[in-house]
Amino acid sequence: MQQHTRSPHARRRFIAGIAGLAAAPLLPLRGSALSASEPALVEAQLVAAPATAQLVPKEYPRTKVWAYNDSAPGPVLRARQGDRLRVRVENRLEEPTTVH
């Protein structure tokens, strides 16, 4: 009786194919109503101000930082490709600041 062994490459291709099928529902459909709609306007407000953060173990004092919306690093702003992004920045720092 001949024993059949599968190569590790075939197994990897099979697993990659299954992973691709599992991710398919997350992908946008071509010609769907979402892709044909007008770009969205995504608005956000950022306040740049002095704050403190625990950057080292708790037995050490908190560190003075420049934060956006009381967090360092600041919040992640998300928009889809093609959307318009409007960010209002209030600078409460004693120095100029940038957002990038």
N, C-alpha and C positions, 0 to 999 in steps of 0.2 A: 504494500500500500504506500502510495506516494504522499508525503506530507507537504502541504502548501504553506509557505511562509510569505508574509507580506513585507514589503520594504517599508522602512520608516518614512520614506518620501510619500508613499501612497497614503499612509495614515495622516501625515501632515496636510496633504491636499484635501483629504476628506474632512478633517477638523476645520480647516480654513473655509471650506465650502459651507459647512453647517453654520459657522460663525457669520458668514456673509448672509445666509438666509435669515438668521435671527435678527440681523441689523436692518434688513430690507424694509420693514415697516417704518423705520425711523427716517428713511430718506424721503425727500420731497418728490412728488410725482410730476413728470413733465406734463405741461398743459393743465395743471390743476388750478383751481380757483385762487389758491394762495400765490402761485408764481405769476399769475396774470394780474394780480391786484396792484394798486398804486403803492409806491414805497411808503412805509410808515414813518411818522415823526416820533422819534424816541427822545424824551426830554429827561434831564437829570440836573440835580443841584449838588454842587460840591462846596463845602466850606473848609478852607485851608486855615488851620489854627494850631497854636502850640498845644501839646498834650504830653502825656507820659505813657510809656509802654514797658512791660516787663520783658526785656530782651535777654536777660541773664537769669540764673536761678533765683528763687524767691528770697534767699538769704541776702541778696544784694538789693539796693534801692532801684526803684523804677528809673528809666532813662527818659530825659526830655527829648521829644521828637516833634517834627512838624507832621501833622496828620491831616487827612481829608475825611470829613464826617466822623471825626473822633477815632479813626482807625489808621494804622500804619502797617502795611501799605493801605492805601485807600480802597474804596469799593471798585469792583470790576463793572465797567459799563458795557452792556451787551446790546448789539443791534445786528440785524441781518444785512448782508451785502445789498446795497442799493437803498437802504433806509437813510433817512436824514437824522442826524444826531445834533441836538441842541443842548449844550451844557452851560449852565449859569454857574460861574465861579465867584464866590465871595472870599476875598483874601483878608484874613484877620491876622496875618503874619506881619512882622516888621520889615520884611524883605519882599521883593517881587517873587512870584511863583509861576510855574508853567504846568500845564497838563498835557501829557503825551502818552 
